[in-house]
């Protein structure tokens, strides 16, 4: 027999209270017997009955388990691809501490809340790069996620259309119904029109979510070793969230748009949507499971308690 829990302070407290109460009761009956010169009988029956059902209550509280039961455990998993914009505009600080650092923090929190899914990390600027191919190793994924900066890529720009070559040509999609594509970007795009790529996501029935980050107020872009980045004419470069563009791309892909801005984050809502997507069946196995049978002991204890209440004995005989 196995036990759900070991005897602890609660059980010891109940036992102590029971013994103390019965000790006081026995002393009172013994005192009554001495004073009145009477004979006390049949108390042993009550004592035995109460000890029995009290012991059964304690056993039920400990959760006795016995009997082998076979349970089938089915494993399901999803392929979730995180795609992060690494253009210089992601260094803007309209979202503290910066757009990119906040995005990394939010994605870490999101991935931590997921089950046994396969996670991949793809970044892009002027070109796209696989930082972490799809893996079940979350710790490896978190390590790669933490390491990315706008300096990770060599050729800078903002070309969303480049994602097609990495996502569809370098990566096979085993089950589109359980594949999730999550893009994190401020919406800047200076390359080709990415509409064909997002249309292709819809054609393949891939679940697409776009997480916009930033504010619509223009923000200057920090420059390493200098104050802010400037254009060829010496004017400060500014960036703002292009919500309209990202929303249009999400609709084109048949997906949903979420946002991280100065007022808050939609990541919890995004997680809620992800959890509604069923994973691909990975296999199943049967394991031994032991059932908690506390209710047998509880039922008998309650019956004995009722008997104790309803049945009285004449404990005092002259």
C-alpha positions as a Markdown table, in Angstrom:
| # | Residue | x | y | z |
|---|---|---|---|---|
| 1 | Unk | 0.0 | 0.0 | 0.0 |
| 2 | Unk | 1.2 | 3.5 | -0.8 |
| 3 | Unk | 0.3 | 6.7 | 0.8 |
| 4 | Unk | -0.5 | 10.1 | -0.7 |
| 5 | Unk | 1.1 | 11.8 | 2.3 |
| 6 | Unk | 3.1 | 10.8 | 5.3 |
| 7 | Unk | 1.8 | 11.3 | 8.8 |
| 8 | Unk | 2.6 | 14.9 | 9.8 |
| 9 | Unk | 1.9 | 17.6 | 12.3 |
| 10 | Unk | -1.8 | 17.7 | 11.4 |
| 11 | Unk | -2.3 | 14.1 | 12.1 |
| 12 | Unk | -0.2 | 14.2 | 15.2 |
| 13 | Unk | -2.4 | 17.1 | 16.4 |
| 14 | Unk | -5.6 | 15.2 | 15.8 |
| 15 | Unk | -4.2 | 12.1 | 17.6 |
| 16 | Unk | -3.1 | 14.3 | 20.5 |
| 17 | Unk | -6.5 | 16.0 | 20.9 |
| 18 | Unk | -8.3 | 12.7 | 20.8 |
| 19 | Unk | -6.0 | 11.1 | 23.5 |
| 20 | Unk | -6.2 | 14.2 | 25.7 |
| 21 | Unk | -10.0 | 14.3 | 25.4 |
| 22 | Unk | -10.4 | 10.6 | 26.2 |
| 23 | Unk | -7.9 | 11.0 | 29.1 |
| 24 | Unk | -10.0 | 13.8 | 30.6 |
| 25 | Unk | -13.2 | 11.7 | 30.1 |
| 26 | Unk | -11.6 | 8.6 | 31.8 |
| 27 | Unk | -10.5 | 10.7 | 34.8 |
| 28 | Unk | -14.0 | 12.1 | 35.2 |
| 29 | Unk | -15.6 | 8.6 | 35.1 |
| 30 | Unk | -13.1 | 7.3 | 37.5 |
| 31 | Unk | -13.7 | 10.1 | 39.9 |
| 32 | Unk | -17.5 | 9.5 | 39.6 |
| 33 | Unk | -17.0 | 5.9 | 40.4 |
| 34 | Unk | -14.9 | 6.7 | 43.6 |
| 35 | Unk | -17.3 | 9.3 | 44.9 |
| 36 | Unk | -20.6 | 7.4 | 44.3 |
| 37 | Unk | -19.2 | 3.9 | 44.9 |
| 38 | Unk | -20.7 | 2.8 | 41.6 |
| 39 | Unk | -19.6 | 0.4 | 38.9 |
| 40 | Unk | -18.8 | 1.6 | 35.4 |
| 41 | Unk | -19.3 | -0.9 | 32.6 |
| 42 | Unk | -19.5 | -1.2 | 28.9 |
| 43 | Unk | -17.3 | 1.9 | 28.4 |
| 44 | Unk | -14.7 | -0.4 | 26.8 |
| 45 | Unk | -17.2 | -1.0 | 23.9 |
| 46 | Unk | -17.5 | 2.8 | 23.2 |
| 47 | Unk | -13.8 | 3.2 | 23.6 |
| 48 | Unk | -13.0 | 0.5 | 21.1 |
| 49 | Unk | -15.6 | 1.9 | 18.6 |
| 50 | Unk | -14.3 | 5.4 | 18.8 |
| 51 | Unk | -10.7 | 4.4 | 18.5 |
| 52 | Unk | -11.6 | 2.4 | 15.4 |
| 53 | Unk | -13.4 | 5.1 | 13.5 |
| 54 | Unk | -10.9 | 7.7 | 14.6 |
| 55 | Unk | -8.1 | 5.6 | 13.2 |
| 56 | Unk | -10.0 | 5.1 | 10.0 |
| 57 | Unk | -10.4 | 8.9 | 9.6 |
| 58 | Unk | -6.6 | 9.3 | 10.1 |
| 59 | Unk | -6.0 | 6.6 | 7.4 |
| 60 | Unk | -8.3 | 8.3 | 5.0 |
| 61 | Unk | -6.6 | 11.6 | 5.6 |
| 62 | Unk | -3.2 | 10.0 | 4.7 |
| 63 | Unk | -4.6 | 8.9 | 1.3 |
| 64 | Unk | -4.1 | 5.1 | 1.0 |
| 65 | Unk | -3.4 | 4.0 | -2.5 |
| 66 | Unk | -3.5 | 0.4 | -3.8 |
| 67 | Unk | -4.4 | -1.5 | -6.9 |
| 68 | Unk | -2.5 | -1.2 | -10.2 |
| 69 | Unk | -4.2 | 0.8 | -13.0 |
| 70 | Unk | -2.9 | 1.3 | -16.5 |
| 71 | Unk | -3.2 | 4.8 | -17.9 |
| 72 | Unk | -2.5 | 5.9 | -21.5 |
| 73 | Unk | -0.5 | 9.1 | -21.7 |
| 74 | Unk | -0.7 | 10.8 | -25.1 |
| 75 | Unk | 2.0 | 13.3 | -26.1 |
| 76 | Unk | 1.2 | 16.3 | -28.3 |
| 77 | Unk | 3.6 | 19.1 | -29.3 |
| 78 | Unk | 3.6 | 22.2 | -31.5 |
| 79 | Unk | 6.3 | 23.8 | -33.6 |
| 80 | Unk | 6.6 | 27.4 | -32.6 |
| 81 | Unk | 8.9 | 29.7 | -34.6 |
| 82 | Unk | 9.8 | 33.0 | -33.0 |
| 83 | Unk | 11.0 | 35.6 | -35.6 |
| 84 | Unk | 12.7 | 38.7 | -34.2 |
| 85 | Unk | 13.4 | 41.9 | -36.0 |
| 86 | Unk | 17.1 | 42.9 | -35.5 |
| 87 | Unk | 17.1 | 46.2 | -37.4 |
| 88 | Unk | 18.7 | 49.2 | -35.7 |
| 89 | Unk | 15.3 | 50.6 | -35.0 |
| 90 | Unk | 14.8 | 47.9 | -32.4 |
| 91 | Unk | 17.3 | 49.7 | -30.2 |
| 92 | Unk | 14.9 | 52.6 | -29.8 |
| 93 | Unk | 14.1 | 53.3 | -26.1 |
| 94 | Unk | 10.4 | 54.3 | -26.4 |
| 95 | Unk | 9.8 | 50.9 | -24.7 |
| 96 | Unk | 12.1 | 50.5 | -21.7 |
| 97 | Unk | 14.9 | 49.4 | -21.6 |
| 98 | Unk | 14.7 | 49.1 | -25.4 |
| 99 | Unk | 12.4 | 47.5 | -27.9 |
| 100 | Unk | 14.6 | 44.5 | -28.4 |
| 101 | Unk | 15.4 | 43.9 | -24.7 |
| 102 | Unk | 11.7 | 44.2 | -23.8 |
| 103 | Unk | 10.9 | 41.8 | -26.7 |
| 104 | Unk | 13.4 | 39.3 | -25.4 |
| 105 | Unk | 12.0 | 39.5 | -21.9 |
| 106 | Unk | 8.4 | 39.0 | -23.1 |
| 107 | Unk | 9.4 | 36.1 | -25.4 |
| 108 | Unk | 11.2 | 34.4 | -22.5 |
| 109 | Unk | 8.1 | 34.7 | -20.3 |
| 110 | Unk | 5.9 | 33.4 | -23.2 |
| 111 | Unk | 8.2 | 30.4 | -23.9 |
| 112 | Unk | 8.4 | 29.6 | -20.2 |
| 113 | Unk | 4.6 | 29.2 | -20.1 |
| 114 | Unk | 4.5 | 26.8 | -23.0 |
| 115 | Unk | 4.4 | 23.0 | -22.7 |
| 116 | Unk | 6.7 | 20.5 | -24.4 |
| 117 | Unk | 6.7 | 22.3 | -27.7 |
| 118 | Unk | 9.5 | 22.6 | -30.2 |
| 119 | Unk | 10.9 | 26.1 | -30.3 |
| 120 | Unk | 12.9 | 27.8 | -33.1 |
| 121 | Unk | 14.4 | 31.3 | -33.3 |
| 122 | Unk | 14.8 | 33.1 | -36.6 |
| 123 | Unk | 16.1 | 36.7 | -36.9 |
| 124 | Unk | 16.2 | 39.1 | -39.8 |
| 125 | Unk | 17.5 | 42.5 | -40.8 |
| 126 | Unk | 18.5 | 42.9 | -44.4 |
| 127 | Unk | 18.7 | 39.1 | -44.5 |
| 128 | Unk | 17.3 | 36.3 | -42.4 |
| 129 | Unk | 19.3 | 33.9 | -40.2 |
| 130 | Unk | 18.6 | 30.8 | -38.1 |
| 131 | Unk | 19.9 | 31.4 | -34.6 |
| 132 | Unk | 18.3 | 28.4 | -33.0 |
| 133 | Unk | 16.8 | 25.6 | -35.2 |
| 134 | Unk | 13.7 | 24.0 | -33.8 |
| 135 | Unk | 14.5 | 22.2 | -30.6 |
| 136 | Unk | 12.8 | 20.7 | -27.5 |
| 137 | Unk | 15.6 | 22.0 | -25.4 |
| 138 | Unk | 14.2 | 25.1 | -23.8 |
| 139 | Unk | 17.4 | 26.0 | -22.0 |
| 140 | Unk | 19.3 | 26.1 | -25.3 |
| 141 | Unk | 16.5 | 28.2 | -26.8 |
| 142 | Unk | 16.7 | 30.7 | -23.9 |
| 143 | Unk | 20.4 | 30.9 | -24.2 |
| 144 | Unk | 20.2 | 31.8 | -27.9 |
| 145 | Unk | 17.4 | 34.2 | -27.3 |
| 146 | Unk | 19.3 | 36.1 | -24.6 |
| 147 | Unk | 22.4 | 36.4 | -26.9 |
| 148 | Unk | 20.8 | 38.2 | -29.8 |
| 149 | Unk | 21.4 | 41.9 | -30.3 |
| 150 | Unk | 21.2 | 44.3 | -33.3 |
| 151 | Unk | 24.9 | 43.5 | -33.8 |
| 152 | Unk | 24.2 | 39.8 | -34.3 |
| 153 | Unk | 23.5 | 40.4 | -38.0 |
| 154 | Unk | 26.2 | 41.8 | -40.3 |
| 155 | Unk | 24.1 | 43.4 | -43.1 |
| 156 | Unk | 21.6 | 45.9 | -41.6 |
| 157 | Unk | 18.3 | 47.0 | -43.0 |
| 158 | Unk | 14.8 | 45.9 | -42.6 |
| 159 | Unk | 13.6 | 43.3 | -45.2 |
| 160 | Unk | 10.7 | 41.2 | -44.1 |
| 161 | Unk | 10.5 | 39.6 | -47.5 |
| 162 | Unk | 13.8 | 37.8 | -46.8 |
| 163 | Unk | 12.0 | 35.6 | -44.3 |
| 164 | Unk | 10.6 | 33.5 | -47.1 |
| 165 | Unk | 13.9 | 32.0 | -48.1 |
| 166 | Unk | 14.7 | 30.9 | -44.5 |
| 167 | Unk | 11.3 | 29.8 | -43.4 |
| 168 | Unk | 10.1 | 27.9 | -46.5 |
| 169 | Unk | 13.3 | 26.9 | -48.2 |
| 170 | Unk | 15.5 | 26.1 | -45.2 |
| 171 | Unk | 12.8 | 24.6 | -43.0 |
| 172 | Unk | 10.3 | 21.8 | -43.8 |
| 173 | Unk | 6.9 | 22.2 | -42.2 |
| 174 | Unk | 5.8 | 18.7 | -41.0 |
| 175 | Unk | 2.4 | 19.7 | -39.8 |
| 176 | Unk | 1.1 | 23.2 | -40.7 |
| 177 | Unk | -2.0 | 22.7 | -38.4 |
| 178 | Unk | 0.3 | 22.6 | -35.4 |
| 179 | Unk | 2.9 | 25.1 | -36.7 |
| 180 | Unk | 2.9 | 28.6 | -35.1 |
| 181 | Unk | 4.7 | 31.6 | -36.6 |
| 182 | Unk | 5.3 | 34.6 | -34.2 |
| 183 | Unk | 6.8 | 37.7 | -35.7 |
| 184 | Unk | 8.1 | 40.4 | -33.3 |
| 185 | Unk | 8.8 | 43.8 | -35.1 |
| 186 | Unk | 8.2 | 47.5 | -35.0 |
| 187 | Unk | 6.9 | 47.3 | -38.5 |
| 188 | Unk | 9.7 | 49.1 | -40.4 |
| 189 | Unk | 10.3 | 47.6 | -43.8 |
| 190 | Unk | 12.7 | 49.0 | -46.4 |
| 191 | Unk | 13.0 | 45.9 | -48.6 |
| 192 | Unk | 10.6 | 44.2 | -51.1 |
| 193 | Unk | 6.9 | 43.9 | -50.5 |
| 194 | Unk | 6.5 | 41.1 | -48.0 |
| 195 | Unk | 2.8 | 40.5 | -48.9 |
| 196 | Unk | 3.6 | 37.3 | -51.0 |
| 197 | Unk | 5.3 | 35.8 | -47.9 |
| 198 | Unk | 2.4 | 36.4 | -45.6 |
| 199 | Unk | 0.0 | 35.2 | -48.2 |
| 200 | Unk | 2.0 | 32.0 | -48.4 |
| 201 | Unk | 1.7 | 31.5 | -44.6 |
| 202 | Unk | -2.1 | 31.7 | -45.1 |
| 203 | Unk | -2.0 | 29.2 | -48.0 |
| 204 | Unk | -0.1 | 26.7 | -45.8 |
| 205 | Unk | -2.6 | 27.2 | -43.0 |
| 206 | Unk | 0.2 | 28.2 | -40.6 |
| 207 | Unk | -1.0 | 29.9 | -37.4 |
| 208 | Unk | 0.4 | 33.4 | -37.7 |
| 209 | Unk | 0.7 | 36.0 | -34.9 |
| 210 | Unk | 2.4 | 39.4 | -35.2 |
| 211 | Unk | 3.6 | 41.1 | -32.0 |
| 212 | Unk | 4.2 | 44.8 | -32.7 |
| 213 | Unk | 6.5 | 46.6 | -30.3 |
| 214 | Unk | 7.0 | 50.3 | -29.8 |
| 215 | Unk | 4.9 | 53.5 | -29.8 |
| 216 | Unk | 3.6 | 55.6 | -32.6 |
| 217 | Unk | 5.5 | 58.5 | -31.2 |
| 218 | Unk | 8.8 | 59.0 | -33.1 |
| 219 | Unk | 11.8 | 57.9 | -31.1 |
| 220 | Unk | 15.5 | 58.4 | -31.9 |
| 221 | Unk | 17.8 | 55.4 | -32.4 |
| 222 | Unk | 20.9 | 55.2 | -30.1 |
| 223 | Unk | 24.3 | 54.7 | -31.7 |
| 224 | Unk | 27.1 | 52.9 | -30.1 |
| 225 | Unk | 29.8 | 55.4 | -29.0 |
| 226 | Unk | 27.7 | 58.3 | -30.1 |
| 227 | Unk | 24.5 | 60.0 | -29.1 |
| 228 | Unk | 22.1 | 58.9 | -31.9 |
| 229 | Unk | 22.2 | 57.6 | -35.4 |
| 230 | Unk | 22.0 | 60.1 | -38.2 |
| 231 | Unk | 21.3 | 60.1 | -41.9 |
| 232 | Unk | 23.7 | 61.2 | -44.6 |
| 233 | Unk | 22.7 | 64.8 | -44.1 |
| 234 | Unk | 23.3 | 64.7 | -40.4 |
| 235 | Unk | 19.7 | 64.5 | -39.3 |
| 236 | Unk | 18.8 | 62.2 | -36.4 |
| 237 | Unk | 17.1 | 58.9 | -37.5 |
| 238 | Unk | 13.8 | 58.3 | -35.9 |
| 239 | Unk | 11.5 | 55.3 | -35.7 |
| 240 | Unk | 7.9 | 54.7 | -34.7 |
| 241 | Unk | 5.6 | 51.7 | -34.6 |
| 242 | Unk | 3.9 | 51.0 | -37.9 |
| 243 | Unk | 0.8 | 49.4 | -36.5 |
| 244 | Unk | -1.2 | 49.7 | -39.7 |
| 245 | Unk | 1.4 | 47.8 | -41.8 |
| 246 | Unk | 1.7 | 45.0 | -39.2 |
| 247 | Unk | -2.1 | 44.7 | -38.8 |
| 248 | Unk | -2.4 | 44.4 | -42.6 |
| 249 | Unk | 0.2 | 41.7 | -42.8 |
| 250 | Unk | -1.5 | 39.8 | -40.0 |
| 251 | Unk | -4.8 | 39.9 | -41.8 |
| 252 | Unk | -3.1 | 38.8 | -45.0 |
| 253 | Unk | -1.7 | 35.8 | -43.3 |
| 254 | Unk | -5.1 | 35.0 | -41.7 |
| 255 | Unk | -3.6 | 35.7 | -38.3 |
| 256 | Unk | -3.9 | 38.1 | -35.3 |
| 257 | Unk | -2.1 | 41.2 | -34.3 |
| 258 | Unk | -0.9 | 41.8 | -30.7 |
| 259 | Unk | 1.1 | 44.6 | -29.3 |
| 260 | Unk | 3.7 | 45.7 | -26.7 |
| 261 | Unk | 3.6 | 49.4 | -26.0 |
| 262 | Unk | 4.3 | 51.9 | -23.2 |
| 263 | Unk | 1.0 | 51.1 | -21.6 |
| 264 | Unk | 1.3 | 47.4 | -21.4 |
| 265 | Unk | 1.6 | 44.0 | -23.2 |
| 266 | Unk | -0.7 | 41.7 | -25.0 |
| 267 | Unk | 1.5 | 38.7 | -24.4 |
| 268 | Unk | -0.9 | 37.0 | -22.0 |
| 269 | Unk | -3.6 | 37.3 | -24.7 |
| 270 | Unk | -1.2 | 35.8 | -27.2 |
| 271 | Unk | -0.5 | 32.9 | -24.9 |
| 272 | Unk | -4.2 | 32.3 | -24.5 |
| 273 | Unk | -4.6 | 32.1 | -28.3 |
| 274 | Unk | -1.6 | 29.8 | -28.6 |
| 275 | Unk | -2.9 | 27.4 | -26.0 |
| 276 | Unk | -6.1 | 26.9 | -28.1 |
| 277 | Unk | -4.1 | 25.4 | -30.9 |
| 278 | Unk | -3.8 | 21.6 | -30.7 |
| 279 | Unk | -0.4 | 20.1 | -31.1 |
| 280 | Unk | 0.7 | 17.3 | -33.3 |
| 281 | Unk | 0.4 | 13.8 | -31.9 |
| 282 | Unk | 3.9 | 12.5 | -31.0 |
| 283 | Unk | 3.0 | 9.1 | -29.6 |
| 284 | Unk | 1.5 | 7.5 | -26.5 |
| 285 | Unk | 2.5 | 5.1 | -23.8 |
| 286 | Unk | 0.9 | 3.3 | -20.9 |
| 287 | Unk | 2.1 | 3.9 | -17.4 |
| 288 | Unk | 1.2 | 2.3 | -14.0 |
| 289 | Unk | -1.0 | 4.5 | -11.9 |
| 290 | Unk | -2.1 | 3.8 | -8.3 |
| 291 | Unk | -5.5 | 5.0 | -7.3 |
| 292 | Unk | -6.2 | 6.8 | -4.1 |
| 293 | Unk | -8.8 | 4.7 | -2.2 |
| 294 | Unk | -9.4 | 7.0 | 0.8 |
| 295 | Unk | -13.1 | 6.9 | 0.4 |
| 296 | Unk | -13.4 | 3.2 | 1.5 |
| 297 | Unk | -11.9 | 4.1 | 4.9 |
| 298 | Unk | -13.9 | 7.4 | 5.1 |
| 299 | Unk | -17.2 | 5.6 | 4.4 |
| 300 | Unk | -16.6 | 3.0 | 7.1 |
| 301 | Unk | -15.5 | 5.7 | 9.6 |
| 302 | Unk | -18.7 | 7.7 | 9.0 |
| 303 | Unk | -20.9 | 4.6 | 9.5 |
| 304 | Unk | -19.2 | 3.9 | 12.8 |
| 305 | Unk | -19.5 | 7.5 | 13.8 |
| 306 | Unk | -23.3 | 7.4 | 13.2 |
| 307 | Unk | -23.5 | 4.2 | 15.2 |
| 308 | Unk | -21.7 | 5.8 | 18.0 |
| 309 | Unk | -24.1 | 8.8 | 18.0 |
| 310 | Unk | -27.3 | 6.7 | 17.7 |
| 311 | Unk | -26.5 | 3.8 | 20.0 |
| 312 | Unk | -26.1 | 4.6 | 23.7 |
| 313 | Unk | -25.1 | 2.3 | 26.5 |
| 314 | Unk | -26.0 | 2.4 | 30.2 |
| 315 | Unk | -22.5 | 3.0 | 31.4 |
| 316 | Unk | -23.3 | 3.4 | 35.1 |
| 317 | Unk | -24.7 | 0.5 | 37.1 |
| 318 | Unk | -25.4 | 0.6 | 40.9 |
